[in-house]
Amino acid sequence: MAKSILMPKWGLTMEEGTVVAWEIEVGDEVEVGDVIAVVETEKVEVDLESPEAGTVVQILVPEGETVEVGAVLVTVE
């Protein structure tokens, strides 16, 4: 069953984030807590850790793209 990893909300005023770099590729195995991307907010760059374990099936947001909090970034199975 596919699970979605969403753009998190790290602060009260955070509305969007930019994917600076992916640390994973389609087909990679990830565990909970693995760093999967670097995300830039208005104030800082943050390592995004996976909240799910599984195989990366799809990366939906390319590097450099800005998306709203709650947008699906990656799907894992």
N, C-alpha and C positions, 0 to 999 in steps of 0.2 A: 504494500500500500504506500503510495507516494505521500510524503509529508513536505509541507512548504516551510521555508525559512524566510521570515519577514524582516524588513527594515525595522530595527528596534527604536524605541523612544528612550533616549538616554538622559533627557532633561525635560523640565516642565515646558520650556519654550521651543524645544526641538520640533520642527515640522517636516524636515527633509534631511537627507544625507546623500553624499556623493561616494560612489564606489571608486576608491583610488586604485586599488589593486586586488586581484583575486589570488589567493594562496592555494587554490584547488583547481582541478580540471574535471570535466565530465568523465565519469568512470572511476574517480578516486573514491576510496573508502574514507569516511570521516567518523570520528567518535565525538561524543558530547564533550565540549570544552576545547576541541581543536580550533585553532585560528583558521578561518576560511577566507577572510577578506580584511582589508583596511578600509575604513569608512571615515570620511571627513564630514564634520558638522560645522556649524558656524564658528565654533571655538577651538576644536581639537581634532586630531586624527586618532581613531580608536580601532583596536583589533576587535573584529567581530568573531566571537566564538560560536561554534555550532551548538544549538540547543537540541539537536537530533543526531542520532547515529544512523549510518547507512551508506549507500552508494550514491554519489552525485549523478543525477539523471539529466538535469538541465540547469544551465545558468541563464537567467532571464534578463539580467541587467549588465550591459557591457561596462568595462572600466571607463571611468570618466563621466558616466551618466548620473544625474541627480534624480532621486525619486522620493516620494512622500513616505513618511512613517507609515508602516503597515503594508507597503508594497511587497509583493513576493519577489525575493531575490534569487532563490535557488530551490530546486526540488530534489529530495533524496528518497530512496526506497530502501 
